[in-house]
Amino acid sequence: MGSASSSHSSSPRHSFTHSKMPKAVPFVPKPAMAKLPLAVRKDIRDNFDAKKDDFQARIKELTGVDFTININAAEVWAYADADNTSAGSCFSGYVEGFISALKTFMTKFEDNGKEFFNAAVTQSELTLTVNTLGDKAETIDSAVKDGVYCILFHQERLGYNQSWLDSTMLPAIESAPREGFSLSAKNSIENDYEAEIEELQEEINKLCGADFTLDPNFEENYKALTAAGDKVSSDWQKSIGGTVLRYFQGLKYQLECQGFKDDTMLQEGLQEVVETKTFKVRVVPKANSTTETVLEDGVIYLQCDADRWGYNANYMGEGLIKLL
């Protein structure tokens, strides 16, 4: 009987190669239309050009400066469907959305909004253009480029969500280089801190038995938090004033808890040790705990590091009595 051949012959080895992820194709804008169809040009004349003077006057009323609307129709309309002739209505829809967002922006930020807007949009000009992020772009967005305010549309969604510009305006304005506080931070400092601190100042003075200075140290803290990048929460600028106010409210709470109210011995001890009669908020590179109360050069520092900015505000001033 012949020997049977083995059914377990060695199988060939399979080689596995790691395929590289395809590189993202860079966005290439469509060429401008060589000539706009007559129906498109008529719609622009009737439904956009006829309204432009009114649009510009409304923008000037909000910004206080002469403003120009400059849309390159041949470039923009290259992204429209072939049978769509409503270019003028489309452009007007975007401008109406811009004016609505601008009105909301100016109502919220008032004179600061006007100052920051005009400082960013130095050319006093509005345009509409495709977003060069391509497929990654939002349906509608805003940017300030070379002093021009740009409404940005997704390459496949021209005419969509024209009234959704409200949330895009502040980031666009704040992206323009500027010295000092951002608009969000300045607004928070004025409305959330300066407008609220007077009564709290008086209450803390009573607890201390003398006039003390509450130093928010905004400029240095702003620089430290900006330098911290993503170590601090993304919305810290919008709440910086309120955060510092809460730190001083925490100080008041701690003064009460530690028995300073109407205790002249404690009050005199505090006044003697804190020679400058100053409480100062400070962001430090590294704190030993979420909040710290430190005495340096006659100043009480209420401090934290950037990672813990805004945490446990009621503990600011904890252990103050131990420093006396």
C-alpha positions, 0 to 999 in steps of 0.5 A: 500500500502506497504511502498517502501524501501529507495533507498538511503541506507547508502553506506559503507565507504571506507578507504584510506591508503597512500601507501609508495613509494617503496624503490629504489633497490640498484645496485648489480653488476653482478658476473664476468664470470667464463670463457670467451668464446674462441672467446671473448678471441681471440678478446681481444688478437687481438684487445686490447692486441695487441694495449695496449702498443701503448695505454699506450705510447700515454697516457704517452706522454700526462701525462708525466708518465708511465701508465697502462691499467687494465681492468677486462674482466670477470667482464666487459663482464658479461654485454655484450649480450650473442652472442657478442664476440667483447670484444677487439674492445669494450675495445679499443673503450673506451681507444681511447675515453679516449685518445681523451678526455685526449688530449682535456683536456691537450690542454685546461689546459696545464701544470696545466692540467698535474699537476692536472691529475697526482695529482688525478690519483696517481696510473697512471692507467686506468680501465673500470667498471660498474657504481654503480648508476645502472639505474640512471647512465649516458651512459658513465661517469668518476670517480677517485677512489683510484687514478685510473681513471675509465671509467664508463658504464651504466649496459645496455649500454656497448659499447655505446657513447665511444667517449663522455668522454670529458665533464666527465674528468674535474669533475672526476679530480676535485672530487679528494681531493686537497688543494687550487684552483680547476683546473677550478678556477686556469685556469680562474685566469691565463687566464681571470684575470692575462693575462688581468689585466695589461692594466686595472691597468694602466688605473685605475692608470691614473684615480687615479693620482697615482699607486694603487694596485688592490687586487683580493683577490682570496684565501679568495673569493674562500673560501667564495664562496666554503663555500656558496655552492648552493647559488652561481651559479654552474659555478662560479669557471670556471669564477672567474678570469673574474668576478673579472676582470669585477669588476675592469672594473666596478671600472674604469667605475665608476671612469670615471663617477664620474669625476676623470679623470684629476681632481687633487683635486679628485685624491689627495682626493682619495690618502689621504683617501685611505692610502694603495692605494688599491682596494680590492674585497671581498665576505662578509656574508651579503651585503646591496646591490648587490654591495657595496663600503666600506672604511675600514682601508685605503682600498677601498673594492669592495664587495658583498655577495655570492648570488650576486657574479658576478651581476652588475659589472659596479656598483662596485665603485659606490658612491666612491666620497662620501667616500672622 
